Amino acid sequence: MRALRLSLLLAAAGALVILLRLFGDVASFAGLVAILAGTVFSAPYAPPPDAPGRGWWTMLASGTAITIVGGALSLVAETAGGLLAVLGCVLVAIAVALGFPTRSEGG
């Protein structure tokens, strides 16, 4: 469970960096990489497709995809891309909150 916690924290930190935009484009790109890495590293811990509670990882993956599309779109249309990136980061943050394992889950 430690690896899952670290993966989700990595994704949350990336989303926070993108949402705050305090450090410029390079930091936002690093935040995007952090979200992607957190999503990939948390994939082995996602519940099976038929198990209850699968929604958090699906939301995390969807938020990651929307953030990537928003980042690419912001190179052409800054407003639309920025709105998509914000939407994706909010989904990532919600997914991290839902998927973060608690102490009672064996961690």
N, CA, C and O of each residue as an XYZ file, in Angstrom:
428
protein
N       0.809     -1.197      0.000
C       0.000      0.000      0.000
C       0.856      1.266      0.000
O       0.382      2.337     -0.379
N       2.100      1.145      0.419
C       2.971      2.316      0.433
C       3.196      2.849     -0.984
O       3.200      4.058     -1.212
N       3.383      1.922     -1.934
C       3.597      2.348     -3.325
C       2.361      3.049     -3.877
O       2.477      4.029     -4.613
N       1.193      2.556     -3.526
C      -0.043      3.211     -3.972
C      -0.150      4.605     -3.380
O      -0.489      5.557     -4.083
N       0.134      4.727     -2.111
C       0.075      6.054     -1.483
C       1.041      7.029     -2.150
O       0.683      8.174     -2.424
N       2.260      6.576     -2.407
C       3.243      7.451     -3.052
C       2.817      7.817     -4.474
O       3.003      8.955     -4.906
N       2.252      6.861     -5.194
C       1.781      7.127     -6.557
C       0.678      8.173     -6.556
O       0.686      9.101     -7.364
N      -0.264      8.015     -5.645
C      -1.367      8.965     -5.582
C      -0.903     10.346     -5.116
O      -1.406     11.364     -5.591
N       0.045     10.379     -4.198
C       0.592     11.666     -3.766
C       1.339     12.358     -4.895
O       1.292     13.582     -5.018
N       2.031     11.574     -5.724
C       2.729     12.124     -6.879
C       1.739     12.752     -7.853
O       1.959     13.857     -8.347
N       0.654     12.044     -8.125
C      -0.379     12.577     -9.019
C      -1.025     13.832     -8.428
O      -1.273     14.799     -9.148
N      -1.293     13.819     -7.137
C      -1.902     14.989     -6.490
C      -0.967     16.191     -6.522
O      -1.410     17.317     -6.749
N       0.319     15.959     -6.297
C       1.284     17.059     -6.341
C       1.364     17.651     -7.749
O       1.454     18.867     -7.913
N       1.330     16.788     -8.755
C       1.338     17.280    -10.130
C       0.117     18.116    -10.443
O       0.220     19.160    -11.086
N      -1.048     17.655     -9.985
C      -2.275     18.416    -10.212
C      -2.213     19.765     -9.506
O      -2.658     20.774    -10.052
N      -1.671     19.785     -8.312
C      -1.565     21.034     -7.561
C      -0.651     22.030     -8.269
O      -0.957     23.221     -8.332
N       0.459     21.547     -8.797
C       1.391     22.426     -9.509
C       0.720     23.029    -10.742
O       0.884     24.215    -11.030
N      -0.040     22.202    -11.466
C      -0.720     22.711    -12.659
C      -1.818     23.701    -12.275
O      -1.961     24.743    -12.915
N      -2.581     23.391    -11.255
C      -3.676     24.274    -10.858
C      -3.192     25.625    -10.351
O      -3.819     26.648    -10.625
N      -2.085     25.642     -9.614
C      -1.599     26.900     -9.047
C      -0.837     27.756    -10.054
O      -0.862     28.984     -9.961
N      -0.163     27.129    -11.013
C       0.606     27.835    -12.047
C       1.530     28.907    -11.465
O       1.631     30.007    -12.009
N       2.190     28.589    -10.376
C       3.081     29.556     -9.756
C       4.477     29.551    -10.369
O       5.202     30.539    -10.258
N       4.856     28.471    -11.003
C       6.245     28.305    -11.408
C       6.450     28.267    -12.912
O       7.543     27.924    -13.362
N       5.447     28.603    -13.705
C       5.613     28.708    -15.147
C       5.363     27.414    -15.903
O       4.889     26.419    -15.355
N       5.700     27.470    -17.176
C       5.397     26.362    -18.076
C       6.218     25.111    -17.792
O       5.708     23.998    -17.914
N       7.467     25.277    -17.420
C       8.321     24.111    -17.162
C       7.796     23.315    -15.974
O       7.757     22.085    -16.012
N       7.398     24.011    -14.933
C       6.849     23.323    -13.765
C       5.501     22.690    -14.096
O       5.184     21.613    -13.590
N       4.707     23.343    -14.939
C       3.431     22.752    -15.339
C       3.651     21.475    -16.140
O       2.914     20.503    -15.981
N       4.663     21.478    -17.000
C       4.991     20.265    -17.746
C       5.461     19.167    -16.787
O       5.102     18.002    -16.957
N       6.260     19.533    -15.783
C       6.697     18.561    -14.777
C       5.492     18.036    -13.997
O       5.448     16.856    -13.648
N       4.521     18.898    -13.723
C       3.296     18.463    -13.059
C       2.518     17.477    -13.903
O       1.956     16.515    -13.379
N       2.481     17.707    -15.203
C       1.811     16.787    -16.114
C       2.504     15.430    -16.123
O       1.847     14.389    -16.133
N       3.821     15.448    -16.120
C       4.586     14.192    -16.056
C       4.330     13.483    -14.729
O       4.222     12.258    -14.694
N       4.231     14.240    -13.640
C       3.961     13.645    -12.333
C       2.581     12.991    -12.287
O       2.421     11.912    -11.718
N       1.589     13.645    -12.887
C       0.248     13.047    -12.939
C       0.278     11.750    -13.733
O      -0.286     10.739    -13.314
N       0.938     11.790    -14.876
C       1.026     10.598    -15.714
C       1.759      9.467    -14.995
O       1.321      8.317    -15.038
N       2.866      9.787    -14.338
C       3.617      8.768    -13.604
C       2.798      8.208    -12.443
O       2.790      6.998    -12.218
N       2.119      9.067    -11.716
C       1.286      8.604    -10.614
C       0.173      7.686    -11.085
O      -0.161      6.710    -10.414
N      -0.396      7.997    -12.231
C      -1.455      7.155    -12.793
C      -0.908      5.798    -13.208
O      -1.509      4.765    -12.912
N       0.218      5.799    -13.885
C       0.822      4.539    -14.346
C       1.252      3.680    -13.159
O       1.020      2.471    -13.150
N       1.875      4.295    -12.165
C       2.354      3.520    -11.015
C       1.217      3.016    -10.132
O       1.390      2.037     -9.406
N       0.059      3.670    -10.184
C      -1.074      3.210     -9.377
C      -1.914      2.163    -10.096
O      -2.780      1.542     -9.480
N      -1.678      1.958    -11.374
C      -2.487      1.015    -12.158
C      -2.495     -0.410    -11.597
O      -3.552     -1.041    -11.601
N      -1.369     -0.949    -11.115
C      -1.425     -2.311    -10.565
C      -2.310     -2.447     -9.327
O      -2.718     -3.555     -8.979
N      -2.606     -1.347     -8.669
C      -3.401     -1.382     -7.442
C      -4.878     -1.096     -7.689
O      -5.680     -1.118     -6.755
N      -5.242     -0.828     -8.940
C      -6.638     -0.555     -9.265
C      -7.460     -1.817     -9.076
O      -6.999     -2.911     -9.402
N      -8.665     -1.681     -8.557
C      -9.528     -2.859     -8.402
C      -9.851     -3.473     -9.767
O      -9.829     -2.774    -10.781
N     -10.152     -4.777     -9.798
C     -10.550     -5.407    -11.064
C     -11.804     -4.749    -11.633
O     -12.563     -4.120    -10.896
N     -12.024     -4.892    -12.942
C     -13.158     -4.204    -13.575
C     -14.524     -4.517    -12.964
O     -15.405     -3.658    -12.972
N     -14.718     -5.716    -12.439
C     -16.026     -6.065    -11.892
C     -16.141     -5.817    -10.389
O     -17.198     -6.054     -9.803
N     -15.074     -5.347     -9.766
C     -15.080     -5.128     -8.314
C     -15.702     -3.778     -7.967
O     -15.586     -2.821     -8.733
N     -16.358     -3.704     -6.814
C     -16.864     -2.394     -6.383
C     -15.696     -1.483     -6.020
O     -14.655     -1.956     -5.565
N     -15.862     -0.217     -6.213
C     -14.813      0.735     -5.886
C     -13.856      0.996     -7.025
O     -12.816      1.619     -6.812
N     -14.162      0.552     -8.206
C     -13.292      0.731     -9.358
C     -13.277      2.184     -9.832
O     -12.351      2.602    -10.527
N     -14.281      2.938     -9.463
C     -14.466      4.285    -10.004
C     -13.304      5.230     -9.775
O     -13.049      6.084    -10.625
N     -12.583      5.117     -8.661
C     -11.513      6.069     -8.388
C     -10.410      5.983     -9.428
O      -9.885      7.012     -9.853
N     -10.047      4.770     -9.848
C      -8.958      4.668    -10.811
C      -9.417      5.083    -12.202
O      -8.648      5.677    -12.958
N     -10.644      4.780    -12.540
C     -11.183      5.222    -13.826
C     -11.209      6.743    -13.879
O     -10.888      7.338    -14.907
N     -11.593      7.373    -12.768
C     -11.591      8.825    -12.698
C     -10.172      9.383    -12.791
O      -9.952     10.411    -13.431
N      -9.216      8.718    -12.161
C      -7.818      9.144    -12.221
C      -7.302      9.069    -13.652
O      -6.665     10.006    -14.132
N      -7.570      7.971    -14.329
C      -7.106      7.816    -15.709
C      -7.792      8.826    -16.635
O      -7.154      9.388    -17.526
N      -9.081      9.052    -16.424
C      -9.808     10.026    -17.242
C      -9.276     11.441    -17.010
O      -9.081     12.202    -17.958
N      -9.047     11.781    -15.756
C      -8.490     13.093    -15.442
C      -7.115     13.293    -16.039
O      -6.781     14.381    -16.507
N      -6.312     12.228    -16.019
C      -4.981     12.308    -16.626
C      -5.093     12.549    -18.124
O      -4.396     13.401    -18.675
N      -5.967     11.802    -18.779
C      -6.139     11.970    -20.225
C      -6.651     13.367    -20.567
O      -6.173     13.984    -21.519
N      -7.609     13.866    -19.808
C      -8.146     15.203    -20.065
C      -7.073     16.266    -19.844
O      -7.002     17.243    -20.589
N      -6.246     16.077    -18.830
C      -5.165     17.031    -18.565
C      -4.146     17.038    -19.691
O      -3.663     18.100    -20.083
N      -3.813     15.864    -20.214
C      -2.866     15.785    -21.332
C      -3.442     16.480    -22.566
O      -2.747     17.251    -23.228
N      -4.710     16.208    -22.874
C      -5.348     16.862    -24.017
C      -5.406     18.373    -23.802
O      -5.165     19.145    -24.729
N      -5.724     18.789    -22.587
C      -5.763     20.217    -22.282
C      -4.411     20.876    -22.425
O      -4.313     22.000    -22.917
N      -3.367     20.186    -21.999
C      -2.020     20.732    -22.146
C      -1.624     20.900    -23.603
O      -1.023     21.906    -23.980
N      -1.963     19.908    -24.419
C      -1.658     20.007    -25.844
C      -2.503     21.090    -26.512
O      -2.007     21.846    -27.348
N      -3.767     21.159    -26.143
C      -4.661     22.152    -26.737
C      -4.274     23.565    -26.333
O      -4.498     24.508    -27.092
N      -3.699     23.723    -25.155
C      -3.333     25.071    -24.701
C      -2.206     25.671    -25.536
O      -1.984     26.881    -25.492
N      -1.491     24.841    -26.294
C      -0.474     25.373    -27.195
C      -1.112     26.109    -28.376
O      -0.501     27.002    -28.961
N      -2.356     25.723    -28.724
C      -3.061     26.321    -29.851
C      -4.106     27.316    -29.366
O      -4.159     28.450    -29.841
N      -4.929     26.894    -28.427
C      -6.000     27.740    -27.882
C      -5.857     27.744    -26.365
O      -6.297     26.819    -25.682
N      -5.243     28.783    -25.860
C      -4.869     28.807    -24.438
C      -6.063     28.707    -23.488
O      -5.988     28.004    -22.481
N      -7.142     29.387    -23.788
C      -8.297     29.374    -22.883
C      -8.946     27.996    -22.821
O      -9.174     27.464    -21.734
N      -9.242     27.420    -23.971
C      -9.878     26.097    -23.997
C      -8.963     25.039    -23.390
O      -9.418     24.183    -22.630
N      -7.684     25.095    -23.724
C      -6.737     24.136    -23.167
C      -6.592     24.276    -21.665
O      -6.492     23.281    -20.948
N      -6.580     25.509    -21.193
C      -6.481     25.747    -19.760
C      -7.701     25.233    -19.007
O      -7.573     24.665    -17.923
N      -8.876     25.434    -19.581
C     -10.096     24.936    -18.943
C     -10.106     23.409    -18.882
O     -10.492     22.828    -17.868
N      -9.683     22.764    -19.962
C      -9.602     21.301    -19.940
C      -8.572     20.817    -18.926
O      -8.805     19.836    -18.219
N      -7.434     21.502    -18.853
C      -6.400     21.113    -17.888
C      -6.920     21.246    -16.455
O      -6.657     20.384    -15.616
N      -7.646     22.308    -16.179
C      -8.218     22.493    -14.838
C      -9.228     21.392    -14.532
O      -9.220     20.826    -13.439
N     -10.095     21.089    -15.491
C     -11.073     20.022    -15.300
C     -10.369     18.695    -15.030
O     -10.768     17.958    -14.128
N      -9.334     18.384    -15.797
C      -8.595     17.143    -15.592
C      -7.918     17.090    -14.234
O      -7.918     16.049    -13.576
N      -7.344     18.203    -13.813
C      -6.672     18.236    -12.506
C      -7.664     18.087    -11.359
O      -7.355     17.454    -10.349
N      -8.838     18.657    -11.507
C      -9.866     18.495    -10.474
C     -10.290     17.028    -10.393
O     -10.463     16.492     -9.298
N     -10.457     16.378    -11.547
C     -10.782     14.948    -11.536
C      -9.676     14.126    -10.886
O      -9.955     13.189    -10.137
N      -8.431     14.469    -11.167
C      -7.306     13.765    -10.545
C      -7.343     13.948     -9.032
O      -7.164     12.985     -8.286
N      -7.573     15.169     -8.578
C      -7.606     15.428     -7.130
C      -8.733     14.651     -6.452
O      -8.537     14.096     -5.371
N      -9.905     14.606     -7.075
C     -11.021     13.846     -6.500
C     -10.702     12.355     -6.472
O     -10.984     11.671     -5.489
N     -10.115     11.859     -7.553
C      -9.765     10.437     -7.618
C      -8.732     10.064     -6.558
O      -8.813      8.994     -5.954
N      -7.770     10.944     -6.336
C      -6.764     10.679     -5.296
C      -7.438     10.612     -3.930
O      -7.121      9.743     -3.118
N      -8.365     11.529     -3.679
C      -9.062     11.512     -2.391
C      -9.882     10.238     -2.213
O      -9.936      9.684     -1.114
N     -10.515      9.772     -3.280
C     -11.324      8.564     -3.188
C     -10.490      7.300     -3.119
O     -10.871      6.340     -2.449
N      -9.355      7.288     -3.805
C      -8.558      6.074     -3.879
C      -7.478      5.940     -2.834
O      -6.864      4.879     -2.717
N      -7.229      6.991     -2.067
C      -6.156      6.925     -1.081
C      -6.482      5.908     -0.004
O      -7.519      6.010      0.652
N      -5.609      4.928      0.185
C      -5.916      3.874      1.161
C      -5.841      4.411      2.593
O      -4.975      5.216      2.935
N      -6.757      3.945      3.397
C      -6.763      4.321      4.802
C      -6.040      3.262      5.618
O      -5.725      2.186      5.110
N      -5.783      3.560      6.855
C      -5.073      2.629      7.732
C      -5.856      1.339      7.903
O      -5.260      0.272      8.049
N      -7.174      1.417      7.887
C      -7.995      0.224      8.095
C      -7.992     -0.725      6.905
O      -8.477     -1.852      7.006
N      -7.440     -0.268      5.766
C      -7.382     -1.116      4.589
C      -6.116     -1.952      4.534
O      -5.807     -2.533      3.494
N      -5.401     -2.022      5.599
C      -4.237     -2.901      5.661
C      -2.926     -2.222      5.365
O      -1.988     -2.882      4.918
N      -2.821     -0.927      5.597
C      -1.632     -0.205      5.216
C      -0.717      0.050      6.327
O       0.335      0.658      6.134
